[in-house]
């Protein structure tokens, strides 16, 4: 989603590019850690359901608000 906003070439292009790069770097670091450490993987898996539920709920609220 960030990359799509960057592609629109708006006034925030530079900041969005930096943010997208930071998100990419964080994601890679997180995935590499989860691949290499079984304890981290289990700890992350235990909380992932909660995080995903919250993200889905937030997105659904956002969509509902746009429809009204």
C-alpha positions as CSV (number, residue, x, y, z in Angstrom):
1,X,0.0,0.0,0.0
2,X,2.8,2.4,0.8
3,X,4.5,1.6,-2.5
4,X,1.3,2.5,-4.4
5,X,1.1,5.8,-2.6
6,X,4.8,6.5,-3.5
7,X,4.0,5.7,-7.2
8,X,1.5,8.5,-7.2
9,X,4.3,11.0,-7.0
10,X,2.7,13.4,-4.5
11,X,4.2,16.0,-2.2
12,X,4.9,13.3,0.4
13,X,6.7,11.0,-2.0
14,X,10.1,11.3,-0.2
15,X,8.7,10.7,3.2
16,X,6.6,7.8,2.0
17,X,9.6,6.2,0.3
18,X,11.5,6.4,3.5
19,X,8.7,4.9,5.4
20,X,8.2,2.1,2.9
21,X,11.9,1.3,3.0
22,X,11.8,1.2,6.8
23,X,8.8,-1.1,6.8
24,X,10.6,-3.4,4.3
25,X,13.7,-3.5,6.4
26,X,11.7,-4.2,9.6
27,X,9.8,-6.9,7.8
28,X,12.9,-8.6,6.6
29,X,14.6,-8.4,10.1
30,X,11.4,-9.9,11.7
31,X,11.1,-12.7,9.2
32,X,14.8,-13.6,9.4
33,X,14.5,-13.7,13.2
34,X,11.4,-15.9,13.1
35,X,13.1,-18.2,10.6
36,X,16.2,-18.7,12.8
37,X,14.8,-18.7,16.3
38,X,12.1,-21.2,17.3
39,X,11.4,-19.5,20.6
40,X,10.8,-16.2,18.9
41,X,8.6,-18.0,16.4
42,X,6.4,-19.5,19.1
43,X,6.1,-16.3,21.0
44,X,5.2,-14.4,17.9
45,X,2.6,-17.0,16.8
46,X,1.0,-16.8,20.2
47,X,0.3,-13.0,19.8
48,X,-0.3,-13.0,16.0
49,X,-3.9,-14.0,16.2
50,X,-4.7,-11.0,18.4
51,X,-2.8,-8.6,16.2
52,X,-4.5,-10.0,13.0
53,X,-8.0,-9.8,14.6
54,X,-7.3,-6.1,15.6
55,X,-6.1,-5.2,12.1
56,X,-9.1,-6.8,10.4
57,X,-11.5,-5.1,12.8
58,X,-9.8,-1.7,12.1
59,X,-9.9,-2.2,8.4
60,X,-13.6,-3.2,8.5
61,X,-14.4,-0.1,10.5
62,X,-12.5,2.0,8.0
63,X,-14.5,0.5,5.1
64,X,-17.8,0.9,6.9
65,X,-17.0,4.6,7.6
66,X,-16.2,5.1,3.9
67,X,-19.5,3.7,2.9
68,X,-21.5,6.2,4.9
